[in-house]
Amino acid sequence: MSQLSTNRHVRWALIAAPLAGVLVLAGCSGSTDDDGGSTDAPAAGVGFSIMVAQSNDADDYWGKFAAQYTDETGVEIEVIPYPGDGYNTQVTTQLQGGNAADMMILSPGTGQPISVITLAEAGFLEPLDDTSAAIIPEGTESLYDVDGEIYAQPAALTPTGLLYNAAGAADVGIENYPASYADLLAACGTARAGGKTFNVLAGSAPPNNGLLAMVISATQVYATTPDWNEQRAAGEVTFADSGWRDVLETIVEMKDTGCFQDGVEGGTFDSITQGIGGQTSLSASVPGSAAASIGGATGLDLTVQAFPASGGGKASIVASAGYAWAINAAAEDDAKESAQAFLDWAAEPEQAQAFADLAGFVPITGVTADNLPPQYQPIGELLEQGSFVEAPLATFPNPAVYDALAVGVQGLLTGQKTVDQVLDEMDAAWDA
């Protein structure tokens, strides 16, 4: 496969992150995949529709999963794709206009325009049954619950860290993934000496900037203070006087050390596909599922790694149920019934595993070394032990906080903003 065609197939997969409202959801109506599964799923008999964001032909796992259900039950599911960069607008506009699909894929929590709590409180979503509620990861119920009712069902656990090419690193003399942040900075110099860069970043795309910041924050903020967002909500901490300062200073130091590609501030998602696919860069902050997408398209053996800690600290990763199925409150009653039957089927352990396999994620019903795809083996212990954090923005109080972070990092790369300015803007957005 040529580099050009590889780029076309995987460029959008890079932004299929654990945050449906921030980054592009993968999925479109696709071919049937006969992977087996339960044959006794309840069938309401009435077809229904699901809206998803348009990805690429290679990553149509929403459509493939829906097709499996149709094969087993005869219930037709119309998967309606929309361009990823306009998906948020499509969801909110169509819900407000009363012409949205019967189901949609949303982001848990409150941090985005299409977040579950935001839309449920506005009356746009239908409460779900006890089966949907039962598979919500313990401790994250508040991302789905309004007044005792559950309004979305998580689809899978989505680990996110640094996508890493160990073989490419070995080519320039980096034998092991950096064990500490100091080792990472040293690896940046080694990579440069070998004609590569350690990390490639889509610096002109705020979502990728924000994702890098969250990957770093998992280690530098939430590994030691897992309740940081709760403390911020209580007014006990601020962005300006916490580990979030370290996060932003780390990004500046990485730029100054030459960790990123030249011209990083103008980098695009094509820069990532070209850098990783062409092996001119060794790592990128992208969803873990991109390891399978890019690896499959390029033949590279890619893994997911945690951002290394400093001074003997512990590393952590972002791993969240970032995609959630939800039912439109304005749908016809028979479509709602049929959609809930589909969700009950999707909640079965066998189906949860099947969806994770299709998407390159981790099953929502439980994480063990036995059911982890190969790309997640380096972080398998963290996943098994629960040493990971929910995507921080899931419990940010409004979308403006993440916007301030993502755009702020872009300003740090261009030199148009200082760390103090970005932190102050994030605090102001939180308190607005």
N, C-alpha and C positions, 0 to 999 in steps of 0.2 A: 504493500500500500504506500503510495507516495506521501510525502510530508504534507502536501496541500490537502489531499483528501482526508488524511488523519486529522488535521486541524479542523476541517469542516465537521467531522463527526464528533469531536470531543470538546470543542471550545465551549459549548453551552453546558456540558456536564460539569465543568469546573465551578459553575455558580449554582449548582444544585445543592445548596448548603442546608444545614439543619435548621434553617430559619425561613419558613415559607414566605414571610412577608418581606424579607430583606433581599433574598437571593432567589434565583430562578428555580422553580420546581421543575423536575424532569417529568416527562410523560406525554404521550399522545396516543391516539387510538392505534393499536398495533396488532401484530399477528398473534394467533393462538399459540400457547405454550402448553403442551400436554405433560405437566409435571406430576400428575396424580392429585391426590388430596381426598378429602372427605366426600362421600357420595350421598350422605344423608342430610345435607344442609337444607334448612327450611326454604321453601320457595313461595313467595307471596304471589307470583304469577304475573305481576304488572312490571313492565319495564320502567326504568328511570334514567336520569342523566347525571353526569359528574363533570364539573369544569375543572380543568387543570391547566398549568402553564405549558406552553410549547417548548419542548427541548429538542431532541434530535432523534433520528430514526433508530439509533442504536440503544437509546435509553427510554424506551416506551414501556416502562414497567407498570405504570398505572393501567395502561390499556391492556397489557398482557394479563395482569392480575384479574381485571374485570372480565376478560375473555375466559379465564379459567372458571369463574363463577357461572358465566353463561353456559359453558359446556356442561357443567354439572347439574344445573337447575333449569335451563331453558329460559331464564329471565334475561331479557335483553338490556344491556347497559350501554348507553350512548356516552362516550368519552369525548368531551368538547375541549379542544386545546386552544389556548390563547398565547400570543407572544409573551415571553417571560417578563420583558421589561414593562409591559402594560398590564400584567395580571392583577396587581393590587387595584388598579383603577377599574378594571373590568368587574372584579368581585364587588367592590363597594358601589359602583354605579348601577350594576344590575340588581343588586339587593335593594337599593333605594328605589329603583324603578319597578320593582316587582316582577322582573323577567329573568331572574337568575336561574341556573340549573337546580335540579332537585338536591344535589349534593355538591360539595366543593372541598378542596384541600386548603386548610387554614394553618395558621401558626399559633401554638398554645400561648396563653398568657395575655399580656397587655402591651407589649412593646412595639407593636406594628399596626398599621391601618387595618390589616385583615387578621388581627389577633382574635382568638376565641372569646375572651372575656369582653372585649370591646364590642364585638358584634352581638354577643348574647345579651348584654345589657341593653343594647339598642333594639332588642326584640326580633332580630333577624334569624335566630337559630332555634331549632327544635330540640327540646330535652331528649336525651337518649336513655336507654334502659340499663338495668343493673349489669348486664353482660358487658356493655361498653365501659361502665364505671369500674368493673373488676380488674381490668388490665392496665389501668393507669398506674404508672410507677409510684411506689410509696413515697410520700413527701412532696409530690408534685400536683396533688389534687387541686390546689388553688389555681392552677393554670387552666382548669376546665370547669370549675364549679362556680355557679352563681346562685345564691340563696338555696343551697342544698340540691340543686339540679346539675347534672353533667351535660355539657353541650358539645362535646367532641370526643372522638376516640383516637388515641395515638396509633400511628401506623407502624412505626419501627423506632429503634434507638439508632441515632446517627452520630457516630464518633467523628470528631474533627480535630486534626492536629496539623503536623507538617507532613505532607506527602514527600517521600524520600526515596532516592535512587541510590542504593548502596553500591551497586556495581559501578555506576558512574563516579561515585565518590572514591572507590578504590583505584580507579584509573588515574586519579590525581594524587594518590597517596594518603587518602583518608580511610583508614582501615575499619573504624568503628564509628557509629553515630555518636556525636558529642555527648559526654556524660554530664557536662556542666555548661553553664552559660559561657564561662571563660573558654572552655574547649570549643564552643560554637564560634566564638570570635576568632580563635586561632584557625579553625577550619575554613573560615571565610578567607583568610590570607592564603591558606594552602590551595583552596579552590582557584583563587585569582592567579596564583603562580602557575597553576596548571591550565590556564586559559578558560576557566569556567567561573561561575558565581555560585555561592552557596544557596542563595534563595532568589526566586523570581517573583515579582509582585506586580499586580495590575494597578499601579499607583494612580492612574487617572480614573479608576473605577472605585468610588467610595465604598461599595459593599465589600470588595476584597480587602481594602484597607482596614475596615472595621472588623472583618473576620480575623485578620492577622492579630489585631489588638486583643480580640477575645481569646484567641489561642494562647497568647502570651499571658493574659490575665488569669487563665486557669491555673498556671503555675505560680505567678507572682502575686496574685491577690487571693483567689478562692481556695487554693490548696491549704493555706493557713487560716483563712477567714471565710469559711463556706457560707456564713450568714451575712456577708458584707452588704448585699442589697437590702436586707432587713434592717441592718444598722443604719444604712443611708436613709431609708424610709423613716426611721425613728429620729433622724437628725443627730446621730451619734458620731458619724464620720462624714467626710466629703470626698469628692474625687481629688481635690487639691491637696489634701493632707493624708493621703493613703497610698497603698501600693499601686494605684492607678498612675501615680506620677512615675513610678519605676517602669510601668508598661510603656508609657510614651517616651521616656528617656531611653529605654532599650531600643525602640524603633529608630530614634535619632542616632544612637550609637552604632546600630547595625548599618545605617546608611553611610555614616562617616567612616566606618571600617571597611566599606566596600563589599558588604554581604549581599547587597541587591545588585541587579543588573544595571549597567550604565543607562542613564535616562529613565530611571525607575519612576520618576514623577509623571512620565508620559506613557507608562506601561499599560497595556490593555490585556484582556483575557487571551487574545492571540499571543501575547508575549509569554503567557504561561504555557500554552500548548506548544509553542515553538521552543521555549526554554527547556521544558521537561521532555517533550517528545524528541527534540533534537539533541538532548543531553548536554546542552550548554549551561544548564542550571541543575542543581542537585535537589532542591526542595521547593515547596510552595505551600502556602496556607490555603488549602482547598478542602472541600468535604472528603471524608474518607472513601466514599463511593467512587470518587474520581480515580482511585488507584486501579479499580477494575476497568473503568472506562478507558483510561489512557493506556494502562497495561495491555488491555485487549487489543487496542488499535495499533500499538507500537511494538508489542512483544517485550516490553520492559517489565522487570520484576520490581514493582513498587510497593512500599509499605507505608503505614501511618505511624508517626512517632509523636511523642509529647515534647513540648518545648522544654529544654533542659533548665534545671533550677540553678541558682547561685548559692555558694557558701554552704553546701551540705543540706540544702533544703530539699523538699520533695517535689517531683514533677507531677502534673495533673493534665488532664485533657478535658475538652468540652465534649460531652456526650449527652444528647438530649433527644427527647421524642419530638423532633422539630416539625414533623408533618402530622396533621390530624384530620381525620374525616369528619365532616359536619353535615347536618341535614338542614335544608332551607325551611324555615318556619312557614313560608308561603306556598310550599309545594302542596299538591293534592294529597289527600289523606291516604289513598291507596299507594301513591309513590313513596310517601313517608314510611308506610308499613313495609314496603318492599325494600327500601333503602336500609331500614333497621335490620331486616332479615339478612341482608348482605353484610352488615357490620357484625352481626352475631357470628356469621360464618368466618369473617376475617379475624375474629378474636380467638378462634380455635388455635391451639398451639401449632398444629400441622400447617394451617394456613398462614399463621404469623411467620413461621419458618420459611414457607414458600415465598411470601412477599419479600422477606429479607434477602433471600437468595436471588430473586429477580433484580432487586434494587441495589444490592451490594451493601446493605445495612446489617444491623444486628437485630434479632427477633425481640419484639417488645415484651414477650412473655418470660424472658429469662436469658441470662448470659452465662455461658460456660465455654471452656476451651474447645469443647467438642463441636459447638455450633458457630464458631467464629470463622469467617472467611480468612484466607491466608494473609491478606494485607493487614489484618488487625492483630496478628500474633505478637508483634513487639509491644502492644499495649494490652495484651490479653489479661495480664495480672491486674492492671488498673481496672479493667472492665469487670472482672470477676469479683474483685474486692469492693467495687463501688467507689473507687477512688477517682471520681470524675465529677464534673460540675455541669449543671444545667446551663444552657446558653444564657449568659448574663442578661442579654436584652429581653429575655422572656418575661422578666419581672421588673424591667424599667417601667416607670409609670406612664410614659408616653413615647411616641416615635421620635420626638425631637432630641431625646438624649442620645440615642444611637446615631442619629443624623449628625449631631455635633461631634461625636467621636469619629465617625467615618470620614466626614469632610475635614475634620480637624487633622487627622493623620495625613490626608492629602496636602494640607497646608504645611505640615512639618516637613514633608518630602520636598516641597517647592521652596521652603524657607520663608513662606509668607505668614506663618504663624509660629508662635512659641509654645512650649509645653504649658506654661502658665495660662496662656490665652485659651488653649483647648480645654484644659481642666476647668477653668472658670466658666466657659461656655457650657460644658456638660453639667456643672452644678446649677447654673442658671436655668437650663432646660429642665432639670429634675424638679426644681422648685417652682417652675412656672404654673 
